[in-house]
């Protein structure tokens, strides 16, 4: 009798333990984003789905994942769920050295304060550091930021420090390629702001791109006679290289550089041909590089950007640019489909910088995620000339997740309630 009682008690205890174990095992996800409209261009997803996270990774994307399987459930119904945004053109080599423009300077920004609040989980600093000071940028910014910071290294050794960007003697393709080879955070080469009718700086940047096997981003300066862009598109640079400031205008001062449209607003045929041949056109809004009198006729004629970016720094963030989602909202109100906007802000830039581990919600990928709301109302969007265009739709970040952790939560939808 005692043996039977002991056996029954043991069996009961085992049942309790196994039930508890099953319950723990059932909660197989750390977080579940439930009921959101998932847009993941890499995987062809555009509809209501659930996204499960485990150990900082995407564990599963599927319909109707059981809420009981997750330790935390976030109600994303009525919201969009996308990969974390990739800002392909930003300036985050912040520092305290005066008169350094965007290289270890007051004009650049500390990343984490300006990325997550607009859904950006990866930002590419373009040209702030050159081969002479990249090590400082890496130690000072890359290694100390929760945002994933990558770099287009400047062809100028001293980086984007103002007038030294005109120093052709400091443009060393071999030194750039050598530093890039040793630092995987370097995903491209940058040439910017060179003033003068001279192809030599571009030839050196292109050579660095070939030596390092990396794309080159071109930020056109100006010259008394505008450099013919068709020569740069077809004779010097390659498919996969990038022209930022796609909707820039030469009317910031004299007409010393070429815009996407001519004086009558007609789209230039060699810009169209270059894009068809694989040249990348990036928004790069900035403080002086997005004009409605270029963007409106260009997009009406079918010239849409391959990638969307901010060119964020202290001189642009409080003007018409503001942040990544404000730039995306401008493109939305110009008529760019939301699915294309998400692709141009996630999967396409990931491909451009050859980081195909980023920009998607594939199982096993790092869980960088934006939960986004699309507002409808009366809004105004300002360009670099101070002209405002009305818009009926505006995108804002509700919650940003970086490597599985909530890093920004506007309205607390991923936070435990007080009561």
C-alpha positions in Angstrom: 0.0 0.0 0.0 2.8 2.4 0.9 4.7 1.4 -2.2 1.6 2.1 -4.3 1.1 5.5 -2.6 4.7 6.4 -3.1 4.6 5.4 -6.8 1.4 7.5 -7.3 3.0 10.5 -5.7 6.1 10.1 -7.8 4.1 9.9 -11.0 2.1 12.9 -10.0 5.3 14.9 -9.3 6.7 13.9 -12.6 3.5 15.0 -14.4 3.7 18.4 -12.7 7.4 18.7 -13.6 6.8 17.7 -17.3 3.8 20.1 -17.5 5.9 22.9 -16.2 8.7 22.1 -18.5 6.3 22.0 -21.5 4.9 25.3 -20.4 8.5 26.8 -20.3 9.3 25.2 -23.7 6.0 26.5 -25.1 7.2 30.1 -24.5 9.8 29.5 -27.2 10.0 33.2 -28.2 11.3 36.2 -26.3 9.0 38.6 -28.1 6.1 38.4 -30.6 5.0 41.3 -32.8 1.4 40.4 -33.5 -1.0 41.4 -36.2 1.2 44.1 -38.0 1.3 44.7 -41.7 4.8 43.2 -42.5 6.7 44.7 -45.5 9.9 42.7 -46.2 10.9 43.2 -49.8 13.8 40.7 -49.6 11.4 37.9 -48.9 8.4 39.2 -50.9 6.2 39.7 -47.8 3.5 42.4 -47.9 0.6 41.6 -45.6 -0.6 40.9 -42.1 1.9 38.6 -40.4 3.4 37.9 -36.9 7.1 38.2 -36.3 8.7 36.2 -33.5 12.1 37.0 -31.9 14.5 34.8 -30.0 18.0 35.6 -28.7 18.2 38.8 -30.7 17.4 37.1 -34.0 14.3 36.7 -36.2 12.9 33.3 -35.2 9.8 33.1 -37.4 7.5 35.2 -39.6 4.1 33.6 -40.1 0.4 34.0 -39.8 -1.3 33.5 -36.4 1.7 32.5 -34.2 0.2 31.7 -30.8 0.6 34.4 -28.2 1.2 31.7 -25.6 4.4 30.8 -27.3 6.0 34.2 -26.4 7.2 35.8 -23.2 6.2 39.2 -24.4 3.5 40.1 -27.0 3.5 43.5 -28.8 0.2 44.4 -30.5 1.2 45.7 -33.9 -2.2 45.7 -35.4 -2.9 48.8 -37.5 0.9 49.4 -37.8 3.6 48.5 -40.4 6.4 46.2 -39.4 9.6 46.5 -41.5 13.3 45.7 -41.3 15.2 48.4 -39.4 16.0 51.2 -41.8 19.5 51.7 -43.3 20.5 55.4 -43.7 23.0 55.2 -46.6 24.2 58.8 -46.2 24.8 60.2 -42.7 27.4 62.1 -40.7 28.2 60.7 -37.3 31.9 61.3 -36.9 31.1 63.6 -34.0 33.8 65.3 -31.9 34.9 68.6 -30.3 37.5 69.9 -32.7 36.6 73.3 -34.2 36.7 74.0 -37.9 36.6 70.4 -38.9 33.3 70.4 -40.7 32.1 66.8 -40.5 35.2 65.1 -39.4 35.6 64.7 -35.6 33.5 67.9 -35.3 30.7 69.8 -33.7 28.7 69.6 -37.0 28.5 65.8 -36.9 26.2 64.0 -34.5 26.4 61.2 -31.9 24.4 58.4 -33.6 22.2 56.9 -31.0 20.4 60.1 -30.3 19.3 60.6 -33.9 18.9 57.1 -35.4 16.5 55.0 -33.4 13.8 57.7 -33.1 13.3 57.5 -36.9 13.6 53.7 -37.2 17.2 53.7 -38.3 19.2 50.7 -37.0 22.2 51.0 -39.4 23.8 54.2 -40.5 26.6 54.8 -42.9 28.9 57.7 -42.2 30.0 58.9 -45.6 33.4 60.6 -45.9 33.8 61.9 -42.3 36.9 59.8 -41.9 39.7 59.4 -44.3 42.6 56.9 -44.2 44.5 59.1 -41.8 41.8 59.2 -39.1 39.6 56.2 -39.6 41.1 54.5 -36.6 40.0 57.4 -34.4 36.5 57.3 -35.9 36.3 53.5 -35.2 37.3 53.8 -31.6 35.4 57.0 -30.9 32.1 56.3 -32.7 31.7 52.8 -34.2 32.8 50.9 -31.1 30.8 53.0 -28.7 27.4 53.1 -30.5 24.4 50.8 -30.2 23.5 51.8 -33.7 25.4 49.8 -36.3 27.7 52.3 -37.8 29.5 51.6 -41.2 31.6 53.9 -43.3 32.3 55.2 -46.7 36.0 56.2 -46.3 37.0 59.5 -47.8 39.4 59.5 -50.7 41.0 62.4 -48.9 43.3 61.2 -46.1 42.1 63.9 -43.7 38.4 63.1 -44.3 35.6 65.7 -44.6 37.4 68.5 -42.8 36.6 71.3 -45.2 39.1 72.8 -47.6 41.5 69.8 -47.4 38.9 68.0 -49.5 40.4 70.0 -52.4 43.9 68.5 -51.7 44.5 66.1 -54.6 47.9 65.2 -53.2 46.2 63.7 -50.2 43.9 61.5 -52.3 45.7 58.1 -52.2 43.8 55.1 -53.7 46.4 52.7 -52.3 46.2 54.0 -48.8 42.4 54.0 -48.9 42.3 50.4 -50.2 44.8 49.3 -47.5 42.8 50.7 -44.6 39.5 49.3 -46.1 41.0 45.9 -46.4 41.8 45.9 -42.6 38.4 47.3 -41.5 35.2 45.4 -42.5 33.1 48.4 -41.3 34.3 50.2 -44.4 31.7 49.5 -47.1 32.6 52.1 -49.7 34.7 55.1 -50.9 33.5 58.7 -50.8 34.4 61.7 -52.8 32.8 65.0 -51.9 32.7 68.7 -52.6 35.7 69.0 -54.9 35.5 72.3 -56.6 37.1 72.6 -60.0 36.9 71.4 -63.6 39.2 68.4 -62.9 38.5 64.7 -63.4 41.6 63.6 -61.5 39.9 63.4 -58.0 37.2 61.2 -59.6 39.7 59.0 -61.3 41.5 58.5 -58.0 38.2 57.7 -56.2 37.3 55.2 -58.9 40.7 53.6 -58.7 40.3 53.2 -54.9 37.0 51.6 -55.5 38.5 49.1 -57.9 41.5 48.4 -55.6 39.3 47.9 -52.6 36.5 46.2 -54.6 34.0 48.6 -53.0 31.4 51.0 -54.4 32.1 54.7 -54.7 29.7 57.4 -53.5 30.0 60.7 -55.5 28.9 64.0 -53.9 29.4 66.5 -56.7 31.1 69.8 -56.0 31.0 72.6 -58.5 33.1 74.1 -61.3 33.0 77.2 -63.5 32.0 74.9 -66.3 29.9 72.0 -65.0 31.6 68.6 -65.2 29.7 66.6 -67.8 27.9 63.9 -65.8 27.7 61.5 -68.7 31.5 61.2 -68.7 31.5 60.4 -65.0 28.6 57.9 -65.3 30.0 56.0 -68.3 33.8 56.6 -68.5 35.1 56.9 -65.0 32.7 55.2 -62.6 31.1 51.7 -62.7 27.7 50.1 -62.3 27.0 49.9 -58.5 28.6 53.3 -57.8 26.3 55.9 -56.2 25.4 59.5 -57.0 24.0 61.0 -53.8 21.8 64.2 -53.9 19.8 62.8 -56.8 17.4 65.7 -56.6 20.0 68.4 -55.9 19.9 71.7 -57.9 22.6 73.9 -59.3 20.6 76.9 -58.3 22.3 77.0 -54.9 24.4 79.7 -56.3 25.5 79.8 -59.9 24.7 77.0 -62.3 28.0 75.2 -61.8 26.7 71.6 -61.6 24.2 69.5 -63.4 20.8 68.5 -62.1 18.6 65.5 -63.1 16.4 67.8 -65.2 17.4 70.6 -67.5 16.2 74.3 -67.4 12.9 73.3 -68.9 12.3 70.5 -66.4 13.0 67.7 -68.8 14.7 64.7 -67.4 18.2 64.2 -68.8 18.5 61.1 -70.9 22.0 60.1 -69.7 20.7 60.0 -66.1 18.0 57.6 -67.1 20.5 55.5 -69.1 23.0 55.4 -66.2 20.3 54.2 -63.8 19.2 51.5 -66.3 22.9 50.4 -66.5 23.1 49.9 -62.7 24.2 53.3 -61.4 22.7 54.0 -58.0 20.9 57.3 -57.4 20.5 58.2 -53.7 18.3 60.9 -52.2 20.8 62.3 -49.7 18.5 65.1 -48.7 20.8 67.2 -46.5 20.5 70.9 -45.9 20.9 71.9 -49.5 20.3 68.9 -51.8 16.5 68.3 -52.2 14.5 70.7 -54.3 10.9 70.3 -55.5 11.6 72.0 -58.8 13.9 69.0 -59.5 12.2 66.2 -57.6 8.7 66.9 -58.8 9.4 66.9 -62.6 11.9 64.1 -62.3 9.6 61.7 -60.4 6.7 62.7 -62.7 8.9 61.5 -65.6 9.6 58.2 -63.7 13.0 59.0 -62.2 12.7 57.5 -58.7 15.6 57.0 -56.3 17.2 53.6 -55.8 18.0 54.5 -52.1 16.6 56.9 -49.6 18.9 58.7 -47.1 19.2 61.8 -45.0 22.6 63.4 -45.1 21.9 64.2 -41.5 24.1 66.7 -39.6 23.5 69.8 -37.4 23.0 71.9 -40.6 20.2 69.7 -42.0 18.3 68.0 -39.1 16.3 71.1 -38.1 15.6 72.3 -41.7 13.5 70.6 -44.4 15.2 67.3 -43.9 14.5 66.5 -40.2 15.0 62.7 -40.2 14.8 59.5 -42.2 11.0 59.0 -42.0 10.4 62.7 -42.9 12.4 62.2 -46.1 10.5 58.9 -46.8 7.3 60.8 -46.2 8.2 63.3 -48.9 8.8 60.5 -51.4 5.4 58.9 -50.3 3.6 62.2 -51.0 5.4 62.5 -54.4 3.8 59.2 -55.3 6.4 56.6 -54.5 4.6 53.4 -53.3 5.2 52.5 -49.6 6.6 49.1 -50.6 9.2 50.7 -52.8 10.0 53.2 -50.0 10.7 50.4 -47.6 12.9 48.6 -50.1 14.8 51.8 -50.9 15.4 52.2 -47.1 16.2 48.6 -46.2 17.0 45.8 -48.7 18.3 48.0 -51.6 20.9 49.9 -49.5 22.0 46.5 -48.0 22.6 45.2 -51.5 24.4 48.4 -52.5 26.9 48.1 -49.6 27.1 44.3 -50.1 25.8 43.6 -46.6 23.0 41.2 -47.5 22.9 40.0 -43.9 21.0 43.3 -43.3 17.7 44.8 -44.4 15.4 41.9 -44.1 13.4 39.7 -41.7 14.6 36.3 -42.7 14.8 33.6 -40.1 18.2 33.8 -38.3 18.8 37.4 -39.3 19.6 39.9 -36.5 16.3 41.3 -35.2 16.6 45.0 -36.4 13.0 46.0 -36.8 10.9 49.2 -37.2 7.2 49.3 -36.2 5.9 52.3 -38.1 2.6 54.2 -38.2 1.2 56.0 -41.3 -0.7 59.1 -40.3 -3.3 60.7 -42.5 -4.0 64.5 -42.2 -2.7 67.8 -43.3 1.1 68.0 -43.3 3.7 70.2 -44.8 7.1 69.2 -46.2 9.9 71.7 -46.8 12.6 71.5 -49.3 16.2 72.9 -49.2 15.0 76.2 -50.7 12.4 76.7 -48.0 9.5 75.9 -50.3 6.7 73.8 -48.7 4.5 71.2 -50.3 1.4 69.9 -48.6 1.0 66.2 -48.0 -1.8 63.9 -46.8 0.4 61.1 -45.4 3.3 61.0 -42.9 5.3 58.1 -41.6 6.5 58.0 -37.9 8.4 55.5 -35.9 6.4 53.8 -33.1 9.0 51.3 -31.9 12.5 50.5 -33.0 14.2 47.2 -32.1 17.9 46.7 -32.4 19.3 43.2 -32.2 16.1 42.0 -30.4 16.0 44.8 -27.8 13.6 47.7 -27.8 15.7 50.9 -28.2 12.9 53.4 -28.9 9.2 53.2 -28.0 7.2 56.3 -28.7 3.9 55.4 -27.1 5.0 52.4 -25.0 3.4 49.7 -27.1 6.4 47.4 -26.3 6.5 48.4 -22.6 4.9 47.0 -19.5 1.9 49.0 -18.4 2.0 51.0 -15.2 -1.4 49.7 -14.1 
